[in-house]
Amino acid sequence: MRATTALKWFKSSYSGSEGGQCLEVAVAWRKSSYSGSDGGQCVEVATCTDTVHVRDSKVQDGPVLDLAPASWAQLTGWVSR
């Protein structure tokens, strides 16, 4: 997989609306190196310590599937059969 150029920043849900101090974090989304340049169907993943986030590469603001690393390993093992 290769890293995408942009990071997706998220503001903490504990941040208030008054614009005070808050924490933002970013995840780097990666697309499979098997994805072609023709815009075919593909997923992107972003990994954190205890979660693998999965999304549709064509709907970047759409829903995200959050998996435990062991579940991600099981899924990719099953898909590659």
HUGI-V654422 format. One record per backbone hydrogen bond with DSSP energy under -0.5 kcal/mol. CO is the residue of the C=O (numbers start at 0). NH is the residue of the N-H. Records with the same first field share a line. If there is no record, write none. Layout:
CO = NH, NH
This chain:
1 = 30
5 = 28
6 = 8
7 = 26
9 = 24
11 = 14
15 = 18
22 = 11
24 = 9
26 = 7, 28
28 = 3
29 = 44
30 = 1
31 = 34
35 = 38
41 = 56
42 = 31
43 = 54
44 = 29
45 = 52
50 = 47, 52
51 = 66
52 = 45
53 = 64
54 = 43
55 = 58
58 = 61
63 = 65
64 = 53, 66
66 = 51
67 = 71
68 = 72
69 = 73
70 = 74
71 = 75
72 = 76
73 = 77
74 = 78
75 = 79
77 = 80
